[in-house]
């Protein structure tokens, strides 16, 4: 896993509106996962309202395509007026 948060923060920074952040990610051909509380084995009160964007990286020398994942954390649970934190990683498949 490669942390690319510092690169993504040049375009999507804490305080930017959620709508603008999602528009930027869609413009980069990312697929957005829905807003709202998420359930499941990895859901916690801290991450239940996160929004993820994903994109397969087509121009790759790997047999399996690496995937860019950007996570937008709201300022507060369920408050999608602005982004509170941003995290971004490229998941590189193992050989």
SULZI-V304474 format. One line per field, one symbol per residue. ss: DSSP state (H for helix, E for strand, C for the rest). Layout:
ss->???
//
This chain:
ss->CEECHHHHCCCCCCCCCHHHHHHHHHHCCCEECCCCCCCCCCCCCCCCCCEEEEEECCCCCCCCCCEEEEEEEEEECCEEEEEEEEEEEEECCCC
//
